[in-house]
Amino acid sequence: MKPVIVYVDDEPHNLTVFEASLPDEWDVHLYDSAVSALKDLRQLTPWVIVSDQRMPVMSGLEFLELAVQL
């Protein structure tokens, strides 16, 4: 089974660098907003969630608090 990683960051460059640094065998899902990540989270059942702290709409901490509830 492939590791499922979710990364949320509002800066596109960070998303690109993060994805490039991980093995191709991993199932990496990138999101530029916490809201869009929350919409998909239940279907993904990620092993790990990484989030930027300072983002528009909600902080990384707020996103992770909601993600835990899902």
A tleap script that builds the chain and sets N, CA, C and O, in Angstrom:
source leaprc.protein.ff14SB
mol = sequence {
  NMET LYS PRO VAL ILE VAL TYR VAL ASP ASP
  GLU PRO HIE ASN LEU THR VAL PHE GLU ALA
  SER LEU PRO ASP GLU TRP ASP VAL HIE LEU
  TYR ASP SER ALA VAL SER ALA LEU LYS ASP
  LEU ARG GLN LEU THR PRO TRP VAL ILE VAL
  SER ASP GLN ARG MET PRO VAL MET SER GLY
  LEU GLU PHE LEU GLU LEU ALA VAL GLN CLEU
}
set mol.1.N position { 0.830 -1.180 0.000 }
set mol.1.CA position { 0.000 0.000 0.000 }
set mol.1.C position { 0.881 1.251 0.000 }
set mol.1.O position { 1.831 1.346 0.777 }
set mol.2.N position { 0.565 2.198 -0.864 }
set mol.2.CA position { 1.323 3.443 -0.971 }
set mol.2.C position { 1.011 4.378 0.195 }
set mol.2.O position { -0.145 4.498 0.599 }
set mol.3.N position { 2.028 5.037 0.734 }
set mol.3.CA position { 1.754 6.078 1.724 }
set mol.3.C position { 0.992 7.228 1.083 }
set mol.3.O position { 1.325 7.661 -0.020 }
set mol.4.N position { -0.023 7.719 1.770 }
set mol.4.CA position { -0.823 8.836 1.275 }
set mol.4.C position { -0.449 10.074 2.089 }
set mol.4.O position { -0.594 10.099 3.312 }
set mol.5.N position { 0.033 11.097 1.387 }
set mol.5.CA position { 0.481 12.333 2.021 }
set mol.5.C position { -0.363 13.489 1.495 }
set mol.5.O position { -0.577 13.610 0.289 }
set mol.6.N position { -0.841 14.334 2.401 }
set mol.6.CA position { -1.571 15.541 2.015 }
set mol.6.C position { -0.744 16.742 2.456 }
set mol.6.O position { -0.322 16.835 3.609 }
set mol.7.N position { -0.521 17.659 1.520 }
set mol.7.CA position { 0.235 18.876 1.833 }
set mol.7.C position { -0.587 20.084 1.411 }
set mol.7.O position { -1.039 20.174 0.270 }
set mol.8.N position { -0.776 21.013 2.347 }
set mol.8.CA position { -1.571 22.215 2.092 }
set mol.8.C position { -0.685 23.444 2.300 }
set mol.8.O position { -0.096 23.638 3.363 }
set mol.9.N position { -0.610 24.267 1.251 }
set mol.9.CA position { 0.179 25.496 1.325 }
set mol.9.C position { -0.348 26.451 0.260 }
set mol.9.O position { -0.593 26.037 -0.873 }
set mol.10.N position { -0.523 27.700 0.604 }
set mol.10.CA position { -1.058 28.674 -0.356 }
set mol.10.C position { 0.007 29.199 -1.314 }
set mol.10.O position { -0.307 29.982 -2.210 }
set mol.11.N position { 1.255 28.784 -1.142 }
set mol.11.CA position { 2.337 29.231 -2.028 }
set mol.11.C position { 2.686 28.104 -3.006 }
set mol.11.O position { 3.205 27.066 -2.595 }
set mol.12.N position { 2.402 28.304 -4.296 }
set mol.12.CA position { 2.609 27.262 -5.305 }
set mol.12.C position { 4.043 26.722 -5.356 }
set mol.12.O position { 4.253 25.530 -5.581 }
set mol.13.N position { 5.020 27.597 -5.146 }
set mol.13.CA position { 6.417 27.148 -5.188 }
set mol.13.C position { 6.683 26.085 -4.111 }
set mol.13.O position { 7.373 25.098 -4.368 }
set mol.14.N position { 6.143 26.286 -2.930 }
set mol.14.CA position { 6.333 25.318 -1.850 }
set mol.14.C position { 5.709 23.970 -2.195 }
set mol.14.O position { 6.270 22.922 -1.877 }
set mol.15.N position { 4.558 23.998 -2.840 }
set mol.15.CA position { 3.905 22.754 -3.251 }
set mol.15.C position { 4.784 21.991 -4.238 }
set mol.15.O position { 4.936 20.774 -4.127 }
set mol.16.N position { 5.358 22.702 -5.197 }
set mol.16.CA position { 6.210 22.089 -6.211 }
set mol.16.C position { 7.452 21.464 -5.585 }
set mol.16.O position { 7.809 20.330 -5.904 }
set mol.17.N position { 8.100 22.192 -4.709 }
set mol.17.CA position { 9.315 21.700 -4.065 }
set mol.17.C position { 9.001 20.484 -3.195 }
set mol.17.O position { 9.750 19.507 -3.206 }
set mol.18.N position { 7.928 20.533 -2.460 }
set mol.18.CA position { 7.550 19.417 -1.596 }
set mol.18.C position { 7.316 18.156 -2.423 }
set mol.18.O position { 7.829 17.088 -2.092 }
set mol.19.N position { 6.548 18.282 -3.487 }
set mol.19.CA position { 6.246 17.123 -4.330 }
set mol.19.C position { 7.519 16.557 -4.964 }
set mol.19.O position { 7.682 15.340 -5.041 }
set mol.20.N position { 8.402 17.417 -5.410 }
set mol.20.CA position { 9.640 16.971 -6.053 }
set mol.20.C position { 10.579 16.260 -5.076 }
set mol.20.O position { 11.418 15.462 -5.494 }
set mol.21.N position { 10.446 16.541 -3.797 }
set mol.21.CA position { 11.353 15.961 -2.806 }
set mol.21.C position { 10.928 14.574 -2.325 }
set mol.21.O position { 11.679 13.914 -1.606 }
set mol.22.N position { 9.747 14.130 -2.709 }
set mol.22.CA position { 9.249 12.841 -2.238 }
set mol.22.C position { 9.337 11.777 -3.327 }
set mol.22.O position { 9.315 12.103 -4.514 }
set mol.23.N position { 9.436 10.514 -2.936 }
set mol.23.CA position { 9.511 9.433 -3.928 }
set mol.23.C position { 8.248 9.352 -4.786 }
set mol.23.O position { 7.144 9.644 -4.325 }
set mol.24.N position { 8.434 8.953 -6.032 }
set mol.24.CA position { 7.298 8.812 -6.954 }
set mol.24.C position { 6.319 7.737 -6.498 }
set mol.24.O position { 5.146 7.761 -6.871 }
set mol.25.N position { 6.792 6.810 -5.705 }
set mol.25.CA position { 5.941 5.712 -5.250 }
set mol.25.C position { 4.899 6.156 -4.216 }
set mol.25.O position { 3.955 5.421 -3.928 }
set mol.26.N position { 5.071 7.338 -3.672 }
set mol.26.CA position { 4.130 7.832 -2.679 }
set mol.26.C position { 2.971 8.535 -3.363 }
set mol.26.O position { 3.136 9.138 -4.423 }
set mol.27.N position { 1.815 8.457 -2.759 }
set mol.27.CA position { 0.603 9.103 -3.283 }
set mol.27.C position { 0.466 10.479 -2.616 }
set mol.27.O position { -0.079 10.604 -1.519 }
set mol.28.N position { 0.970 11.496 -3.301 }
set mol.28.CA position { 1.027 12.851 -2.734 }
set mol.28.C position { -0.116 13.693 -3.297 }
set mol.28.O position { -0.295 13.775 -4.512 }
set mol.29.N position { -0.886 14.316 -2.409 }
set mol.29.CA position { -1.993 15.193 -2.810 }
set mol.29.C position { -1.677 16.599 -2.329 }
set mol.29.O position { -1.479 16.834 -1.136 }
set mol.30.N position { -1.633 17.530 -3.273 }
set mol.30.CA position { -1.270 18.911 -2.982 }
set mol.30.C position { -2.499 19.805 -3.068 }
set mol.30.O position { -3.330 19.644 -3.962 }
set mol.31.N position { -2.612 20.743 -2.138 }
set mol.31.CA position { -3.736 21.676 -2.114 }
set mol.31.C position { -3.232 23.076 -1.832 }
set mol.31.O position { -2.373 23.283 -0.975 }
set mol.32.N position { -3.777 24.037 -2.565 }
set mol.32.CA position { -3.379 25.428 -2.343 }
set mol.32.C position { -4.329 26.148 -1.396 }
set mol.32.O position { -4.180 27.347 -1.160 }
set mol.33.N position { -5.302 25.427 -0.856 }
set mol.33.CA position { -6.185 26.005 0.164 }
set mol.33.C position { -6.677 24.916 1.112 }
set mol.33.O position { -6.878 23.769 0.715 }
set mol.34.N position { -6.863 25.294 2.355 }
set mol.34.CA position { -7.342 24.355 3.360 }
set mol.34.C position { -8.769 23.904 3.054 }
set mol.34.O position { -9.126 22.753 3.307 }
set mol.35.N position { -9.569 24.795 2.519 }
set mol.35.CA position { -10.968 24.468 2.213 }
set mol.35.C position { -11.045 23.351 1.183 }
set mol.35.O position { -11.825 22.413 1.349 }
set mol.36.N position { -10.254 23.435 0.127 }
set mol.36.CA position { -10.291 22.394 -0.896 }
set mol.36.C position { -9.746 21.069 -0.353 }
set mol.36.O position { -10.228 20.003 -0.734 }
set mol.37.N position { -8.764 21.126 0.514 }
set mol.37.CA position { -8.237 19.897 1.124 }
set mol.37.C position { -9.286 19.229 2.000 }
set mol.37.O position { -9.426 18.007 1.973 }
set mol.38.N position { -10.020 20.013 2.771 }
set mol.38.CA position { -11.047 19.447 3.638 }
set mol.38.C position { -12.130 18.719 2.840 }
set mol.38.O position { -12.676 17.717 3.301 }
set mol.39.N position { -12.436 19.218 1.662 }
set mol.39.CA position { -13.450 18.584 0.823 }
set mol.39.C position { -13.057 17.166 0.413 }
set mol.39.O position { -13.919 16.298 0.271 }
set mol.40.N position { -11.760 16.930 0.223 }
set mol.40.CA position { -11.289 15.624 -0.247 }
set mol.40.C position { -10.785 14.709 0.858 }
set mol.40.O position { -10.554 13.524 0.614 }
set mol.41.N position { -10.613 15.220 2.044 }
set mol.41.CA position { -9.912 14.502 3.102 }
set mol.41.C position { -10.528 13.153 3.462 }
set mol.41.O position { -9.794 12.184 3.658 }
set mol.42.N position { -11.812 13.067 3.552 }
set mol.42.CA position { -12.453 11.795 3.933 }
set mol.42.C position { -12.176 10.688 2.926 }
set mol.42.O position { -12.016 9.525 3.298 }
set mol.43.N position { -12.120 11.047 1.671 }
set mol.43.CA position { -11.898 10.042 0.628 }
set mol.43.C position { -10.439 9.596 0.577 }
set mol.43.O position { -10.146 8.500 0.100 }
set mol.44.N position { -9.533 10.421 1.056 }
set mol.44.CA position { -8.104 10.124 0.935 }
set mol.44.C position { -7.558 9.264 2.067 }
set mol.44.O position { -6.645 8.471 1.840 }
set mol.45.N position { -8.076 9.395 3.244 }
set mol.45.CA position { -7.528 8.766 4.454 }
set mol.45.C position { -5.996 8.828 4.477 }
set mol.45.O position { -5.323 7.803 4.369 }
set mol.46.N position { -5.462 10.029 4.618 }
set mol.46.CA position { -4.007 10.210 4.554 }
set mol.46.C position { -3.271 9.594 5.733 }
set mol.46.O position { -3.803 9.488 6.838 }
set mol.47.N position { -2.053 9.199 5.474 }
set mol.47.CA position { -1.160 8.725 6.526 }
set mol.47.C position { -0.576 9.909 7.269 }
set mol.47.O position { -0.406 9.875 8.487 }
set mol.48.N position { -0.266 10.981 6.501 }
set mol.48.CA position { 0.364 12.177 7.056 }
set mol.48.C position { -0.264 13.406 6.418 }
set mol.48.O position { -0.540 13.421 5.219 }
set mol.49.N position { -0.490 14.444 7.232 }
set mol.49.CA position { -0.953 15.738 6.722 }
set mol.49.C position { 0.064 16.785 7.137 }
set mol.49.O position { 0.425 16.895 8.309 }
set mol.50.N position { 0.524 17.558 6.145 }
set mol.50.CA position { 1.457 18.653 6.392 }
set mol.50.C position { 0.761 19.931 5.952 }
set mol.50.O position { 0.163 19.986 4.877 }
set mol.51.N position { 0.844 20.960 6.793 }
set mol.51.CA position { 0.148 22.191 6.468 }
set mol.51.C position { 0.978 23.416 6.817 }
set mol.51.O position { 1.654 23.462 7.845 }
set mol.52.N position { 0.911 24.397 5.944 }
set mol.52.CA position { 1.468 25.707 6.237 }
set mol.52.C position { 0.636 26.315 7.365 }
set mol.52.O position { -0.558 26.032 7.466 }
set mol.53.N position { 1.234 27.131 8.201 }
set mol.53.CA position { 0.499 27.763 9.292 }
set mol.53.C position { -0.248 29.011 8.835 }
set mol.53.O position { -1.422 29.189 9.158 }
set mol.54.N position { 0.436 29.881 8.080 }
set mol.54.CA position { -0.176 31.156 7.671 }
set mol.54.C position { -0.765 31.036 6.272 }
set mol.54.O position { -0.051 31.029 5.270 }
set mol.55.N position { -2.094 30.941 6.237 }
set mol.55.CA position { -2.818 30.855 4.967 }
set mol.55.C position { -4.069 31.718 5.066 }
set mol.55.O position { -4.562 31.976 6.164 }
set mol.56.N position { -4.585 32.166 3.922 }
set mol.56.CA position { -5.844 32.918 3.958 }
set mol.56.C position { -7.003 31.993 4.357 }
set mol.56.O position { -6.898 30.773 4.230 }
set mol.57.N position { -8.051 32.550 4.814 }
set mol.57.CA position { -9.300 31.884 5.215 }
set mol.57.C position { -9.160 31.187 6.562 }
set mol.57.O position { -9.920 31.482 7.484 }
set mol.58.N position { -8.185 30.248 6.702 }
set mol.58.CA position { -7.977 29.619 7.999 }
set mol.58.C position { -6.499 29.283 8.164 }
set mol.58.O position { -5.784 29.065 7.185 }
set mol.59.N position { -6.062 29.247 9.398 }
set mol.59.CA position { -4.657 28.933 9.674 }
set mol.59.C position { -4.427 27.431 9.533 }
set mol.59.O position { -5.372 26.648 9.449 }
set mol.60.N position { -3.167 27.051 9.509 }
set mol.60.CA position { -2.834 25.631 9.460 }
set mol.60.C position { -3.335 24.894 10.682 }
set mol.60.O position { -3.776 23.749 10.578 }
set mol.61.N position { -3.275 25.529 11.835 }
set mol.61.CA position { -3.768 24.908 13.061 }
set mol.61.C position { -5.276 24.680 12.988 }
set mol.61.O position { -5.762 23.610 13.356 }
set mol.62.N position { -6.004 25.670 12.521 }
set mol.62.CA position { -7.457 25.507 12.363 }
set mol.62.C position { -7.779 24.379 11.385 }
set mol.62.O position { -8.694 23.588 11.615 }
set mol.63.N position { -7.022 24.313 10.297 }
set mol.63.CA position { -7.220 23.242 9.317 }
set mol.63.C position { -6.981 21.875 9.953 }
set mol.63.O position { -7.791 20.963 9.786 }
set mol.64.N position { -5.886 21.730 10.673 }
set mol.64.CA position { -5.567 20.443 11.285 }
set mol.64.C position { -6.587 20.051 12.355 }
set mol.64.O position { -6.897 18.870 12.509 }
set mol.65.N position { -7.107 21.028 13.090 }
set mol.65.CA position { -8.152 20.732 14.078 }
set mol.65.C position { -9.401 20.176 13.408 }
set mol.65.O position { -10.031 19.258 13.932 }
set mol.66.N position { -9.763 20.728 12.248 }
set mol.66.CA position { -10.918 20.220 11.502 }
set mol.66.C position { -10.610 18.864 10.866 }
set mol.66.O position { -11.474 17.989 10.812 }
set mol.67.N position { -9.389 18.696 10.392 }
set mol.67.CA position { -8.992 17.432 9.762 }
set mol.67.C position { -9.081 16.271 10.757 }
set mol.67.O position { -9.507 15.174 10.395 }
set mol.68.N position { -8.686 16.507 11.990 }
set mol.68.CA position { -8.757 15.462 13.017 }
set mol.68.C position { -10.200 15.017 13.233 }
set mol.68.O position { -10.449 13.835 13.472 }
set mol.69.N position { -11.129 15.923 13.156 }
set mol.69.CA position { -12.549 15.601 13.360 }
set mol.69.C position { -13.124 14.739 12.239 }
set mol.69.O position { -14.084 13.997 12.446 }
set mol.70.N position { -12.523 14.846 11.035 }
set mol.70.CA position { -12.986 14.044 9.926 }
set mol.70.C position { -12.492 12.622 10.036 }
set mol.70.O position { -12.792 11.795 9.175 }
savepdb mol mol.pdb
quit
